[in-house]
């Protein structure tokens, strides 16, 4: 069974049909740049471009980098235009896609669901925290495999700032930090704070940095929980979006 997944990020909008039996992309993903400003209309046009690239005519799952309630309504918009807040994204995107059925889900929740079903969290019980490091930091918290939605742990306070302003992958690039410095002085401190709050057995680290775990993971010490890179890497959001759309179609 195939369902289309789209992952809206701070820098790119990417998507592909997903083989839900394998938990993997059925075709090579297509990506367009996230418009700036990332207004609802502009982003919806980007989603339409990605979907139309494949000539897709079935259900579509779409991730969003913020709180999403009821599979539709946007409540926060940290890394896109604030005009998204209170937008019914399901209606907006459905209309832009010519009436295709659309389901919208928090981006990290989607990535987490995919990793728990097909990736690094598969079969794991207890508390698992999936974190995506990109333009911001997304989070998905699971207890015995059950998701606690919209946790948004990237906005915990760290050194007087939103944690993602200090520890996201974009922060490493913006502050011109080495992988070692970023891991030891930003990520480690952030993980210690999350561990203090949730006492997880496992951290799964996703986003683009999951492909380069050898550069930073050995530099993180003093965390009791096991820390592993996401197995689905940067495709987890696409897969999870398709999974959520399949349950609601």
C-alpha positions as CSV (number, residue, x, y, z in Angstrom):
1,X,0.0,0.0,0.0
2,X,1.3,3.5,-0.9
3,X,0.3,6.8,0.5
4,X,2.0,10.2,-0.2
5,X,4.0,12.0,2.5
6,X,5.2,15.6,2.5
7,X,7.6,17.0,5.1
8,X,7.5,20.8,5.5
9,X,10.7,22.1,7.0
10,X,12.3,25.4,7.6
11,X,14.6,25.1,4.6
12,X,12.8,22.6,2.3
13,X,9.5,21.0,1.4
14,X,10.1,17.4,0.4
15,X,7.9,14.4,-0.4
16,X,7.4,11.1,-2.1
17,X,5.0,8.1,-2.3
18,X,5.6,5.8,0.7
19,X,5.5,2.0,0.7
20,X,3.7,1.5,4.1
21,X,4.5,-2.2,4.1
22,X,8.3,-1.5,4.1
23,X,8.2,1.9,5.8
24,X,10.3,3.4,3.1
25,X,10.0,5.7,0.1
26,X,8.6,4.1,-3.0
27,X,10.3,6.6,-5.2
28,X,13.1,9.1,-4.8
29,X,11.8,12.1,-3.0
30,X,11.3,15.5,-4.7
31,X,12.2,18.7,-2.9
32,X,11.6,22.4,-3.3
33,X,12.9,25.3,-1.2
34,X,10.7,26.6,1.6
35,X,9.6,30.1,0.5
36,X,10.5,33.1,2.6
37,X,8.4,34.4,4.1
38,X,6.9,31.0,4.7
39,X,3.3,32.1,4.5
40,X,0.4,29.6,4.3
41,X,-0.3,30.4,0.6
42,X,3.4,30.3,-0.4
43,X,4.0,27.0,1.5
44,X,0.8,25.5,0.1
45,X,2.1,26.2,-3.4
46,X,5.3,24.4,-2.5
47,X,3.4,21.4,-1.3
48,X,1.4,21.4,-4.5
49,X,4.6,21.4,-6.6
50,X,5.9,18.4,-4.7
51,X,2.7,16.4,-5.0
52,X,2.1,17.3,-8.7
53,X,5.7,16.3,-9.5
54,X,4.5,12.7,-9.0
55,X,1.0,13.1,-10.5
56,X,-0.4,11.8,-7.2
57,X,-4.2,11.6,-6.9
58,X,-4.7,9.9,-3.5
59,X,-4.5,10.8,0.2
60,X,-1.7,13.0,1.3
61,X,-0.1,13.3,4.8
62,X,1.7,16.5,5.5
63,X,4.0,17.4,8.4
64,X,4.1,20.9,9.9
65,X,6.9,22.4,12.1
66,X,4.6,23.4,15.0
67,X,1.7,22.2,17.1
68,X,-1.1,20.7,15.1
69,X,-4.5,19.8,16.7
70,X,-7.2,17.6,15.2
71,X,-5.1,16.7,12.2
72,X,-5.8,20.2,10.8
73,X,-5.4,23.4,12.9
74,X,-2.0,25.1,13.4
75,X,-1.4,26.4,16.9
76,X,2.3,27.5,16.8
77,X,4.7,28.6,14.1
78,X,8.2,29.1,15.4
79,X,10.1,28.6,12.1
80,X,7.5,29.7,9.5
81,X,5.4,32.8,9.2
82,X,3.2,33.6,12.2
83,X,0.2,33.9,9.9
84,X,0.0,30.1,10.1
85,X,-1.4,30.3,13.6
86,X,-5.1,29.2,13.7
87,X,-5.0,28.3,10.0
88,X,-6.9,25.1,9.1
89,X,-4.1,23.6,7.1
90,X,-6.2,20.6,6.1
91,X,-8.7,22.8,4.3
92,X,-6.0,25.1,2.8
93,X,-3.8,22.2,1.5
94,X,-6.8,20.1,0.4
95,X,-8.1,23.0,-1.7
96,X,-4.6,23.7,-3.2
97,X,-4.3,20.0,-4.1
98,X,-7.6,20.0,-6.0
99,X,-9.7,18.3,-3.3
100,X,-7.3,15.5,-2.3
101,X,-7.8,14.2,1.3
102,X,-5.1,15.7,3.5
103,X,-4.0,15.0,7.0
104,X,-1.6,17.3,8.9
105,X,0.6,16.3,11.7
106,X,3.4,17.8,13.8
107,X,6.7,17.1,12.0
108,X,8.6,15.5,14.9
109,X,5.5,13.4,15.9
110,X,5.5,12.1,12.3
111,X,9.2,11.3,12.4
112,X,8.8,9.6,15.8
113,X,5.9,7.4,14.7
114,X,8.0,6.2,11.7
115,X,11.1,5.5,13.9
116,X,9.0,3.6,16.4
117,X,7.4,1.5,13.7
118,X,10.2,0.9,11.3
119,X,13.4,2.4,12.7
120,X,15.5,2.8,15.8
121,X,12.6,2.7,18.3
122,X,10.9,-0.4,16.9
123,X,9.9,-2.8,19.7
124,X,11.2,-0.5,22.4
125,X,9.1,-0.2,25.6
126,X,9.4,2.4,28.4
127,X,10.0,6.1,27.6
128,X,11.5,6.9,24.2
129,X,12.3,10.5,23.1
130,X,12.7,11.1,19.4
131,X,14.4,14.5,18.7
132,X,14.9,16.0,15.2
133,X,17.7,18.5,14.8
134,X,17.3,20.8,11.9
135,X,16.3,24.5,11.5
136,X,14.8,23.9,15.0
137,X,14.5,21.0,17.4
138,X,11.4,18.8,17.2
139,X,10.4,16.2,19.7
140,X,8.2,13.2,20.0
141,X,7.7,11.4,23.3
142,X,6.5,7.8,23.6
143,X,5.6,5.7,26.6
144,X,5.4,2.0,25.8
145,X,5.0,2.9,22.1
146,X,2.1,5.4,22.7
147,X,2.7,9.0,21.4
148,X,2.2,12.0,23.6
149,X,1.6,14.5,20.8
150,X,2.9,18.1,20.3
151,X,5.5,18.1,23.1
152,X,7.6,20.8,21.4
153,X,10.6,20.2,23.6
154,X,12.7,22.4,21.3
155,X,11.2,25.4,23.2
156,X,12.5,24.4,26.6
157,X,14.6,27.2,28.1
158,X,18.3,26.6,27.8
159,X,20.9,29.2,28.9
160,X,18.1,31.8,28.8
161,X,17.1,31.0,25.2
162,X,14.8,28.6,23.4
163,X,16.8,25.4,23.4
164,X,16.6,25.2,19.6
165,X,18.3,28.6,19.3
166,X,21.3,27.0,21.0
167,X,21.3,23.4,20.0
168,X,19.6,23.0,16.6
169,X,21.7,22.0,13.6
170,X,21.1,25.5,12.2
171,X,22.5,27.0,15.4
172,X,25.7,25.0,14.9
173,X,26.0,26.4,11.4
174,X,25.0,30.0,12.3
175,X,27.5,30.1,15.2
176,X,30.2,28.3,13.1
177,X,30.8,25.6,15.7
178,X,32.7,22.4,15.2
179,X,30.8,19.2,15.5
180,X,32.7,18.4,18.8
181,X,31.9,21.8,20.3
182,X,28.3,21.6,19.3
183,X,27.9,18.1,20.7
184,X,29.7,18.7,24.0
185,X,28.5,22.3,24.9
186,X,25.1,22.5,23.2
187,X,23.5,19.1,22.6
188,X,24.8,17.3,25.7
189,X,23.5,20.1,27.9
190,X,20.1,20.0,26.2
191,X,19.9,16.2,26.4
192,X,20.7,16.3,30.1
193,X,17.9,18.7,30.6
194,X,15.4,16.6,28.7
195,X,16.6,13.5,30.6
196,X,16.1,15.2,33.9
197,X,12.5,15.9,32.9
198,X,11.5,12.5,31.3
199,X,14.1,9.9,32.3
200,X,13.9,8.1,29.0
201,X,15.5,4.8,28.3
202,X,16.3,5.8,24.7
203,X,17.0,9.0,22.7
204,X,16.6,8.7,18.9
205,X,18.3,11.6,17.1
206,X,16.8,12.4,13.7
207,X,17.0,15.2,11.1
208,X,19.9,15.8,8.8
209,X,22.5,15.3,11.5
210,X,21.5,11.6,11.8
211,X,23.5,10.9,8.6
212,X,26.6,12.3,10.3
213,X,26.3,10.7,13.7
214,X,30.0,9.7,13.7
215,X,31.0,13.3,13.8
216,X,29.1,14.3,17.0
217,X,27.7,11.3,18.8
218,X,31.1,10.1,20.3
219,X,31.4,13.5,21.9
220,X,28.3,13.3,24.1
221,X,29.1,11.9,27.5
222,X,27.3,11.7,30.9
223,X,23.8,10.8,29.5
224,X,22.3,7.8,31.2
225,X,19.9,7.0,28.3
226,X,21.0,5.2,25.2
227,X,21.5,7.6,22.3
228,X,21.2,6.3,18.7
229,X,20.8,8.0,15.3
230,X,17.5,7.7,13.5
231,X,17.5,4.8,11.1
232,X,15.1,6.4,8.6
233,X,17.3,9.6,8.8
234,X,15.8,12.6,7.1
235,X,13.0,10.5,5.4
236,X,11.3,9.8,8.7
237,X,8.9,12.7,8.5
238,X,7.7,11.7,5.0
239,X,7.1,8.2,6.1
240,X,5.3,9.2,9.3
241,X,3.1,11.7,7.5
242,X,2.0,8.9,5.1
243,X,1.4,6.6,8.0
244,X,-0.9,9.1,9.7
245,X,-2.8,9.8,6.5
246,X,-3.3,6.1,6.0
247,X,-5.0,5.8,9.4
248,X,-7.4,8.7,8.6
249,X,-8.2,8.0,5.0
